[in-house]
Amino acid sequence: MIRDITLGQYYPGDSLIHKLDPRVKIIATLLFIIELFIVDNFIGFAICGAVLAAVIIVSKVPLSFIMRGLKPILFILFFTFALNIFMVKGEVIWSWGILHITKEGVRIAVFMAIRLVLLIIGSSMLTLATKPLSLTDGIERLLSPLARFGFPSHEIAMMMTIALRFIPTLLEETDKIMKAQQARGADFETGGLMKRAKALIPVLVPLFVSAFRIAQDLAMAMEARCYRGGDGRTRMHEMKLKKRDFIAFALEAIFLAIVIIEARMF
C-alpha cells in the first residue's frame, strides 16, 4: 500500500499538460480546489469530474497509475463517509438503536467522498505533470512579489518542494524497513487495528534515523554545489508564458465562471 501513494511523484511525459508553465498549473490547481468547495450538488461535481478527466486524458498519465494513489486514503474515505452519514441530523430514513441515517447525512457523506477523491486526484496531477525543479521555480516566481517586503520566497519554495519530493523517498524507505523486519519475523498484516498500530512502532525509529541521514546527504550535496540560497541565482531556462499558457488560463477562468454560475442557479 505504501508504494501506491502517488502524491509527490513525477510521471515523465511530453504532453501538453507537461509543457504548460508551472505557474499556470499551480494557479489552476489552487482554483480547482476552490471550485470543489464552491459546488454543492451533483451537477457541479460532474462538471469538475469531467474537466479533471479531460486533463488526465491530455496529460497521457495512465488512469491506473492515478487511481492507485487512492488506495492509501480508502480508510479516510470510509471514516469520513461513516462519520457524516451517522452524525448529521435530519429526516431519518433508517435507524437501529442509537444509530440513525438521515437523508441529509447521506447527501453530505456522498458529497464529501466525491470532493475528497477529486481533491486528491487534482492535487496529484500537479506533481505528476511537473518536474520538481520547475515546480520550485514556479512557486518562487509566484511568491516573488512578496520578496520586496522581506518574504523569503526562494527559501519557502525550496522547502515546500523538498518536503513534497521527500514523500515518495520516505515511503520507499518505510517499505524497505518493513520488508526487512518482516524477514526477521515481524507481522504487520494480522490482528486488530491496535495490534497493527503497535507493530508499526519499531518502524518509526529506523525511519527517523534514515530521514535525518537523507536530509544530511541532501544538505552536503547542496553545499558541494555551492548553493547559497536565491541571492544571485540564475536559471538555465527562464520561464516565459506562451500562447498555450494563456489559452489554458482562459479555459480555467471560464471553468471557474461556469462553476460559480451553476452554484448560484442550483
Secondary structure, 3 states (H helix, E strand, C coil): CHHHCCCCCCCCCCCHHHHCCHHHHHHHHHHHHHHHHHCCCHHHHHHHHHHHHHHHHHHCCCHHHHHHCCHHHHHHHHHHHHHHHHHCCCCEEEEECCEEEEHHHHHHHHHHHHHHHHHHHHHHHHHHCCCHHHHHHHHHHHHHHHHHHCCCHHHHHHHHHHHHHHHHHHHHHHHHHHHHHHHCCCCCCCCCHHHHHHHCHHHHHHHHHHHHHHHHHHHHHHHHCCCCCCCCCCCCCCCCCCHHHHHHHHHHHHHHHHHHHHHHHC
